[in-house]
């Protein structure tokens, strides 16, 4: 156990998203809907 936690953490590399990726994710999140009915959950993407 001591050996596992004594290692130095790896440094994360920060990446930037392209504007096309951001616009795609925003458009998808606007069209995505979740409807709940009793114990059921319906997921749909509006076109």
Residue pairs with C-beta under 8 A, 6 or more apart in sequence:
28 45
31 45
31 46
31 47
32 43
32 44
32 45
32 46
33 43
33 44
33 45
33 46
34 41
34 42
34 43
34 44
35 41
35 42
35 44
36 42
